[in-house]
Amino acid sequence: MLEDQRWQPVPGTAGAEIYPFLRKPDVCCSNAYLIRTPGDILLIDTGADAGQMDRILSLVEDLLREAPRPVTLFLTHCHADHCYRAARDRRFRAIPGLTVAAEETGARALESGDPVRTVAELMGWEIEPLPVGLPLLAARDREALEMGGGIALHRQEIPLRSGETVLVYHTPGHSPDSICIRLGGCLFIGDLLFSTSPGVAGLAGWDQPALLASVGRVRWILAHEPVSLCCPGHGRSIPAAAMPALLDRLQEEAEGMAEVGAFDRERLADALEHAVDLLQESNRIFAAIAGRLYALAYRLDDLGEAAEARRYQDLLESDQIDTFLADFSRFADEFETGKKLEVQLVLKAVQVIQRIEAHFAGDRLNHVVEASLLRRAGRLLADFMATITGSRDHACLAAADLPPVLRDLIAEALTPPFSDEAFIEAADDPAAYRAELVSRLAYLPLFESVDLSLDAESPLPPVLVDRERFSDEVAGVLEDMAAAGAREIRLSLRREEDAVGLLIRGPAPLSARRLRFYRRKFGLAGASLETFGDDPGLLLLLRPAPS
């Protein structure tokens, strides 16, 4: 394993040494690797951090004072987090004998200062053209190694003055110009292992079939070349023996990404808006769930059910969701003050969601929280990830007759999830008794003082809708109105030109943010949401199902 910022031998070479700049995975800056030999100075990527570049320049100046020799920057690919400082720092570009080496398609993007291919536009950075003196893997310079199945691995050998050889392998997928670079036993793999990460998959030039082929190419390199250590573009080095399992996971994830959409400025803006909504809605939903657990534990303890109370208290204490959301909130505050980039906030939301999903104990809350709220909590996370990946799955849309759907919803809202008969029958079964007791104590009669009703024109055609999702979101609107003090809520179904409309009227208006949130959620259920200016009513429009 390589140690951060210390000179150490490059395995498999006669005297080459490496000084790695290893960072925690960060979308705004990559690792960099400085290598010295008696005849050469090599640099694998520079990253985008100014402090990191200052340290690189200081070391390179020291090396050149010791012995003048050529300096070659090899770029694993042209994304700005790997090369921004090389393009922008005039001191670096003024190094005597500097040559920039990049795969030929990436070289064209760098020399033209392409803000899309370098993803500088996505980062909100201004990129400058970077001259590339050594375009790599041109047809005349490479050899093709047949791997079987019609897939070739293109390789180029670059001799060094020290007698060592740098080998460059074309491994596109993350980007068209992605390469792996080998010196001795070190294989520099760029962003290969991060290619399927949310917010990375779908970047300009991302190519799922090419990525799958490159997973096979890297397997071939590991099997046929003397590699002992893999050095990624982000994070710590990886023993070659650990790579097959990581490649297996990468392949499995990539195989499920045929429909990933382009992660561009438009999707970043959508994801950013969704991330802000996610923070507020997550706080609301998970605070409601936590409140139920606290209240339930207190009531159980008050009734002498100490063991059962402790079980729900333990569930709260082992749940780190509040911690994750607080961390996200602090990150969002830094974003608001300009300390974080848009893409950083979006990817932080991805990280928080993945952590929440790993801790969310929805399956243990069935007797505590209504199923609709649990489903909404789960979808809250899944829908954001769908925004990140660009997927929009409407496969659950089906013909449904809305009047009975809404009558069932109202009946469920007004009916407690327990009965006296079930409570009496459970008296001789301790486990069943505790389950019934928990259901009673956890029940929150939101609509106890609300006059909730439905009227519907007749006849109405069936509509195309995701029934469960639509019902849950309508339930959410009703809960919002009841929590805001509504004492009368009217639901009206009627024809609206070539659509079926559901009008929801309650005296408590929803905020602009909540309206935006519900507009997105109902859109995924197959309905469009309309409002009436200052009128607190909502109109949901649904398309009739094909006859």
C-alpha positions in Angstrom: 0.0 0.0 0.0 1.2 3.5 -0.8 1.7 6.0 2.0 0.4 9.5 1.4 3.0 12.3 0.6 6.1 10.3 1.2 8.8 9.1 -1.3 8.7 5.3 -1.6 9.9 2.7 -4.1 7.7 1.9 -7.2 7.4 -1.9 -7.0 8.8 -3.8 -10.0 11.2 -1.0 -11.1 14.9 -0.5 -10.7 15.0 2.7 -8.6 11.9 4.6 -9.5 10.2 6.3 -6.5 6.7 7.6 -6.1 5.3 10.5 -4.0 1.5 10.1 -3.9 -1.1 12.7 -3.1 -4.0 10.6 -1.8 -7.3 12.1 -1.0 -10.6 11.0 0.3 -13.0 10.5 -2.7 -13.9 14.1 -3.7 -15.6 15.2 -6.9 -13.6 18.4 -6.9 -10.1 17.0 -6.9 -8.4 13.8 -7.8 -5.3 12.1 -6.5 -2.0 12.9 -8.1 1.2 10.7 -8.3 4.7 12.2 -8.7 7.4 9.8 -9.8 11.1 10.3 -10.1 13.7 8.3 -11.9 17.4 9.2 -12.6 16.3 10.4 -16.1 12.7 11.4 -15.8 10.0 13.1 -13.8 6.5 11.8 -14.3 3.2 13.0 -12.9 -0.1 11.1 -13.1 -2.8 13.7 -13.0 -2.6 17.0 -11.0 -6.0 17.3 -9.5 -7.9 20.6 -9.1 -6.9 21.7 -5.6 -4.6 24.8 -5.5 -2.8 23.6 -2.4 -2.1 20.3 -3.9 -0.6 22.0 -7.0 1.5 24.2 -4.8 3.1 21.1 -3.2 3.6 19.4 -6.6 5.3 22.5 -8.0 7.6 22.7 -5.0 8.6 19.1 -5.3 9.2 19.3 -9.1 11.3 22.4 -8.6 13.5 20.6 -6.1 13.9 17.6 -8.4 14.9 19.8 -11.3 17.4 21.6 -9.2 18.9 18.2 -8.3 19.1 17.1 -12.0 17.5 18.8 -15.0 15.3 16.2 -16.8 12.1 16.0 -18.8 8.8 16.3 -17.0 5.8 14.4 -18.4 2.2 14.7 -17.2 0.1 11.7 -18.0 -3.6 12.3 -17.7 -5.8 9.3 -16.9 -8.6 11.3 -18.6 -9.6 14.8 -19.4 -12.1 15.5 -16.6 -11.4 18.8 -14.8 -11.1 17.3 -11.3 -7.9 15.5 -12.7 -6.4 18.3 -14.8 -7.9 21.7 -13.9 -4.7 22.9 -12.2 -2.6 21.8 -15.2 -4.8 23.9 -17.5 -5.1 26.9 -15.2 -1.8 27.2 -13.3 0.7 29.3 -15.4 3.6 28.2 -13.2 3.0 24.6 -14.0 2.7 25.2 -17.7 6.0 27.1 -17.6 8.0 24.1 -16.2 11.0 23.6 -18.5 10.8 20.4 -20.7 7.1 19.8 -19.7 5.1 17.5 -22.0 1.4 16.7 -21.5 0.3 13.2 -22.5 -3.3 12.3 -23.0 -5.3 9.8 -25.1 -5.9 11.4 -28.5 -9.7 12.1 -28.1 -9.1 13.6 -24.7 -6.2 15.6 -26.1 -8.6 17.2 -28.6 -11.0 18.1 -25.8 -8.1 19.6 -23.7 -6.6 21.6 -26.6 -9.9 23.1 -27.5 -10.9 23.8 -23.8 -14.1 21.8 -24.3 -16.2 22.7 -21.2 -18.6 19.7 -21.7 -16.1 16.9 -22.3 -13.9 18.1 -19.5 -17.1 18.4 -17.3 -15.8 21.9 -16.3 -19.2 23.3 -17.2 -20.9 20.9 -14.8 -18.5 22.0 -12.0 -19.1 25.7 -12.8 -15.4 26.2 -13.6 -13.8 28.0 -16.5 -11.4 25.8 -18.3 -8.5 26.9 -20.5 -7.1 25.1 -23.6 -4.2 22.9 -22.5 -1.6 22.0 -25.2 -1.0 18.2 -25.4 2.5 17.4 -26.7 2.0 13.6 -26.7 -1.3 12.3 -28.0 -1.6 8.7 -26.8 -2.9 5.5 -28.5 -3.0 6.9 -32.0 -3.4 4.1 -34.6 0.2 4.3 -35.7 1.6 4.1 -32.1 -0.5 1.4 -30.5 -0.6 -2.4 -30.6 -3.8 -4.4 -30.4 -3.9 -7.3 -28.0 -6.7 -9.7 -28.8 -8.7 -10.7 -25.7 -11.3 -12.9 -27.4 -15.0 -12.2 -28.1 -14.0 -9.5 -30.7 -12.6 -7.2 -28.0 -9.1 -5.8 -28.4 -7.0 -4.0 -25.8 -5.0 -1.2 -27.3 -1.6 -0.7 -25.6 1.3 1.8 -26.2 4.8 1.5 -24.9 6.7 4.7 -24.0 10.4 4.2 -23.1 11.9 6.5 -20.5 15.5 7.8 -20.3 16.0 5.8 -17.2 15.5 2.5 -19.1 12.0 1.9 -17.6 8.9 1.7 -19.8 5.5 3.3 -19.3 2.7 1.2 -20.7 -0.6 2.9 -21.5 -3.8 0.9 -22.1 -7.1 2.3 -23.5 -9.9 1.6 -21.1 -12.9 3.8 -22.2 -16.3 3.8 -20.6 -16.1 6.3 -17.8 -15.0 8.6 -20.6 -13.9 8.0 -24.2 -10.3 8.9 -23.4 -9.9 6.9 -20.1 -6.7 5.1 -19.9 -4.8 2.9 -17.4 -1.1 3.5 -17.0 1.5 1.0 -15.8 5.0 1.6 -14.4 6.5 -1.5 -12.9 4.0 -3.1 -10.6 1.8 0.0 -10.3 -1.3 0.3 -12.4 -2.9 3.7 -12.4 -6.6 3.1 -13.1 -8.1 6.6 -13.0 -11.8 6.6 -12.3 -12.6 3.1 -13.5 -14.0 1.9 -10.1 -16.2 5.0 -9.7 -17.7 4.8 -13.2 -21.1 3.5 -12.0 -21.4 5.9 -9.0 -24.6 8.0 -9.0 -23.8 11.4 -10.5 -20.8 9.9 -12.3 -22.5 7.5 -14.5 -24.0 9.5 -17.4 -21.3 12.2 -17.5 -20.4 13.4 -21.0 -18.9 10.5 -22.9 -20.0 7.9 -20.4 -20.5 4.6 -22.4 -22.0 1.5 -20.7 -21.0 -1.1 -23.4 -17.5 0.4 -23.5 -17.2 0.3 -19.8 -18.3 -3.4 -19.6 -15.6 -4.2 -22.3 -13.0 -2.2 -20.3 -13.8 -4.2 -17.2 -12.7 -7.2 -19.2 -9.6 -5.4 -20.4 -8.5 -4.6 -16.9 -9.1 -8.2 -15.9 -6.7 -9.2 -18.8 -4.1 -6.7 -17.7 -4.2 -8.0 -14.1 -3.9 -11.6 -15.4 -1.1 -11.0 -17.9 0.9 -8.1 -16.7 3.1 -7.9 -13.6 0.7 -5.7 -11.5 0.9 -5.8 -7.7 -0.8 -2.5 -6.8 -3.6 -0.5 -8.4 -3.7 3.3 -7.8 -7.1 4.9 -8.4 -7.9 8.5 -9.2 -9.6 8.9 -5.8 -8.9 7.2 -2.5 -6.2 4.8 -1.4 -4.2 2.3 -3.4 -5.6 -1.3 -3.8 -3.6 -4.5 -3.8 -4.0 -6.3 -7.1 -5.4 -9.3 -5.4 -8.4 -7.3 -4.2 -9.2 -6.0 -7.7 -11.2 -9.0 -9.1 -13.9 -8.7 -6.5 -14.1 -4.9 -7.1 -14.3 -5.5 -10.8 -17.1 -8.1 -10.3 -19.1 -5.5 -8.4 -18.4 -2.8 -11.1 -19.5 -5.2 -13.8 -22.7 -6.1 -12.0 -23.6 -2.4 -11.4 -22.7 -1.5 -15.0 -24.9 -4.3 -16.5 -27.9 -2.6 -14.9 -27.2 0.8 -16.3 -28.2 0.5 -19.9 -30.9 3.2 -19.4 -28.8 5.8 -17.5 -29.5 9.3 -18.8 -27.0 12.1 -19.5 -25.8 13.8 -16.3 -25.7 17.4 -17.7 -26.4 20.9 -16.5 -30.2 20.3 -16.9 -30.2 17.2 -14.8 -27.8 18.8 -12.3 -30.3 21.6 -11.8 -33.2 19.2 -11.4 -31.2 17.1 -9.0 -30.2 20.2 -7.0 -33.8 21.3 -6.6 -34.7 17.8 -5.7 -31.9 17.7 -3.1 -33.2 20.8 -1.3 -36.7 19.3 -1.2 -35.2 16.0 -0.1 -33.5 17.6 2.9 -36.7 19.3 4.1 -39.0 16.4 3.4 -36.6 13.9 5.0 -36.4 16.0 8.1 -40.2 16.2 8.2 -40.9 12.5 7.6 -38.2 11.0 9.8 -38.8 13.4 12.6 -42.5 12.3 12.5 -41.4 8.7 12.7 -38.9 9.4 15.5 -41.6 11.3 17.4 -43.9 8.3 17.2 -41.2 6.1 18.6 -40.4 8.5 21.5 -44.1 8.9 22.4 -44.6 5.1 22.1 -41.7 4.3 24.3 -42.8 6.8 27.0 -46.4 5.4 27.0 -45.2 1.8 27.2 -42.9 2.5 30.1 -45.7 4.4 31.9 -47.9 1.3 31.5 -45.2 -0.9 33.0 -44.1 -2.4 29.7 -40.5 -1.6 30.3 -39.0 -4.3 28.1 -41.2 -3.3 25.2 -40.5 0.4 25.8 -36.8 -0.3 25.8 -37.1 -2.2 22.4 -38.4 0.9 20.7 -36.0 3.2 22.6 -33.1 1.0 21.4 -34.5 1.3 17.8 -34.2 5.1 18.1 -30.8 5.0 19.7 -29.4 2.7 17.0 -30.8 4.8 14.3 -28.3 7.3 12.9 -30.7 9.0 10.4 -30.9 12.2 12.4 -27.1 12.4 12.4 -27.0 11.9 8.6 -29.6 14.6 8.1 -27.8 17.0 10.4 -24.6 16.4 8.4 -26.5 17.1 5.2 -28.0 20.2 6.7 -24.6 21.6 7.6 -23.3 20.8 4.1 -26.3 22.6 2.6 -25.5 25.6 4.8 -22.0 25.7 3.4 -23.5 25.5 -0.1 -25.7 28.5 0.6 -22.6 30.5 1.7 -20.7 29.6 -1.5 -18.3 27.1 0.1 -19.6 24.1 -1.9 -20.4 23.6 -5.5 -23.8 22.5 -6.8 -22.5 19.1 -7.9 -21.0 18.6 -4.4 -24.4 19.2 -2.7 -26.1 16.8 -5.1 -23.5 14.1 -4.5 -23.6 14.7 -0.7 -27.4 14.0 -1.0 -26.6 10.7 -2.7 -24.2 9.8 0.1 -26.8 10.7 2.8 -29.5 8.7 1.0 -27.3 5.6 0.8 -26.6 5.8 4.5 -30.2 6.3 5.4 -31.2 3.3 3.3 -28.7 1.2 5.2 -30.2 2.2 8.5 -33.9 2.7 7.8 -35.8 0.1 9.9 -39.1 0.4 8.0 -39.8 -3.3 8.3 -39.7 -3.0 12.1 -42.2 -0.1 12.3 -45.3 -1.7 10.8 -47.2 -1.6 14.1 -46.0 1.9 14.9 -46.3 4.0 11.7 -49.0 3.8 9.0 -47.9 1.9 5.9 -48.6 5.0 3.7 -46.0 7.1 5.6 -43.4 4.2 5.5 -43.9 3.9 1.8 -43.5 7.6 1.3 -40.3 7.5 3.3 -38.9 4.8 1.1 -40.0 6.4 -2.2 -38.5 9.7 -1.0 -35.1 8.1 -1.2 -35.7 6.1 -4.4 -37.2 9.0 -6.3 -34.1 11.1 -5.7 -31.8 8.4 -6.9 -34.0 8.1 -10.0 -33.4 11.8 -10.6 -29.6 11.3 -10.3 -29.6 8.3 -12.7 -32.0 9.9 -15.1 -34.5 7.0 -15.0 -38.2 7.6 -15.0 -40.1 4.3 -14.5 -43.8 4.5 -15.2 -44.2 0.8 -15.5 -46.6 0.8 -12.6 -49.2 3.0 -14.4 -52.4 1.0 -14.9 -56.1 1.6 -15.4 -57.9 2.4 -12.2 -61.4 3.6 -11.2 -60.7 6.6 -9.0 -63.9 6.8 -6.9 -63.4 3.5 -5.0 -59.6 4.2 -4.7 -60.4 7.5 -2.9 -63.2 6.0 -0.8 -60.8 3.4 0.4 -58.2 6.1 1.2 -60.7 8.1 3.2 -62.0 5.1 5.1 -58.4 4.1 6.0 -57.6 7.7 7.1 -60.7 7.7 9.4 -60.5 4.2 10.7 -58.0 3.2 13.5 -55.7 0.2 12.5 -57.0 -1.9 15.5 -60.3 -3.1 17.0 -61.6 -3.9 20.4 -62.3 -7.5 19.2 -58.7 -8.1 18.2 -57.5 -6.6 21.5 -59.7 -9.0 23.5 -58.7 -12.0 21.4 -55.0 -11.2 22.0 -55.4 -11.2 25.8 -54.1 -14.7 26.2 -51.1 -14.3 23.8 -48.4 -12.0 25.2 -46.8 -11.3 21.9 -50.1 -10.6 20.2 -51.3 -8.5 23.1 -48.1 -6.3 23.0 -48.5 -5.9 19.2 -52.1 -4.7 19.7 -51.1 -2.5 22.5 -48.4 -0.9 20.4 -50.8 -0.3 17.6 -53.2 1.5 19.9 -50.6 3.6 21.6 -48.8 4.6 18.4 -52.0 5.6 16.6 -52.2 9.3 15.8 -55.8 10.3 14.9 -54.9 13.1 12.5 -58.4 13.3 11.1 -60.4 12.9 14.3 -61.7 16.5 14.1 -61.7 16.8 10.3 -64.8 16.6 8.2 -63.3 14.6 5.2 -65.6 13.8 2.3 -65.7 12.9 -1.4 -68.2 13.6 -4.1 -67.8 12.3 -7.6 -69.5 12.9 -10.9 -70.9 9.9 -12.6 -69.9 8.3 -14.8 -66.1 8.8 -14.9 -63.7 6.9 -17.1 -60.9 4.8 -15.6 -57.6 6.7 -15.4 -54.0 5.8 -16.0 -52.3 6.0 -12.6 -49.9 4.4 -10.2 -52.6 3.6 -7.7 -50.6 3.0 -4.6 -48.2 6.0 -5.2 -51.2 8.3 -6.0 -53.1 7.2 -2.9 -50.1 7.8 -0.7 -49.4 11.2 -2.0 -53.1 12.3 -1.7 -52.8 11.0 1.9 -49.8 13.2 2.3 -51.7 16.3 1.1 -54.6 15.5 3.5 -52.2 15.1 6.4 -50.5 18.4 5.6 -53.9 20.2 5.5 -55.0 18.5 8.7 -51.7 19.3 10.5 -52.1 23.0 9.3 -55.5 23.2 11.1 -58.0 22.3 8.4 -61.3 21.2 9.8 -63.1 20.5 6.6 -61.5 18.9 3.5 -63.5 18.3 0.3 -62.4 15.9 -2.5 -64.3 16.3 -5.7 -63.9 14.1 -8.8 -65.1 15.6 -12.1 -64.4 15.8 -15.8 -61.9 18.4 -16.9 -62.1 18.5 -20.8 -60.1 15.5 -21.9 -58.9 14.5 -18.4 -60.3 13.5 -15.0 -59.7 16.0 -12.3 -59.5 15.6 -8.5 -60.1 18.8 -6.7 -58.9 18.9 -3.1 -60.1 21.9 -1.1 -59.1 22.7 2.5 -58.7 26.1 4.1 -55.0 25.6 4.9 -52.8 26.4 1.9 -49.6 24.6 1.2 -46.3 26.4 0.9 -44.6 27.0 -2.5 -42.0 24.4 -1.6 -44.6 21.8 -0.6 -46.4 22.5 -3.9 -43.2 22.0 -5.8 -42.5 18.8 -3.9 -46.0 17.4 -4.6 -45.9 18.5 -8.3 -42.9 16.2 -8.7 -44.4 13.4 -6.7 -47.8 13.4 -8.4 -46.0 13.6 -11.8 -44.4 10.2 -11.0 -47.8 8.8 -10.1 -49.3 9.8 -13.5 -51.0 13.1 -12.4 -50.3 16.7 -13.1 -50.9 19.3 -10.3 -52.5 22.7 -10.8 -53.2 25.5 -8.3 -55.5 28.5 -8.3 -53.3 31.5 -7.2 -54.3 32.4 -3.6 -57.0 29.6 -3.5 -55.7 26.8 -1.3 -57.3 24.2 -3.5 -55.3 21.7 -5.6 -56.4 20.2 -8.9 -54.9 16.9 -10.0 -55.4 16.0 -13.6 -55.2 12.4 -14.8 -55.4 11.0 -18.3 -58.2 8.5 -19.1 -56.9 5.0 -19.6 -57.0 3.7 -23.2 -60.2 1.8 -23.9 
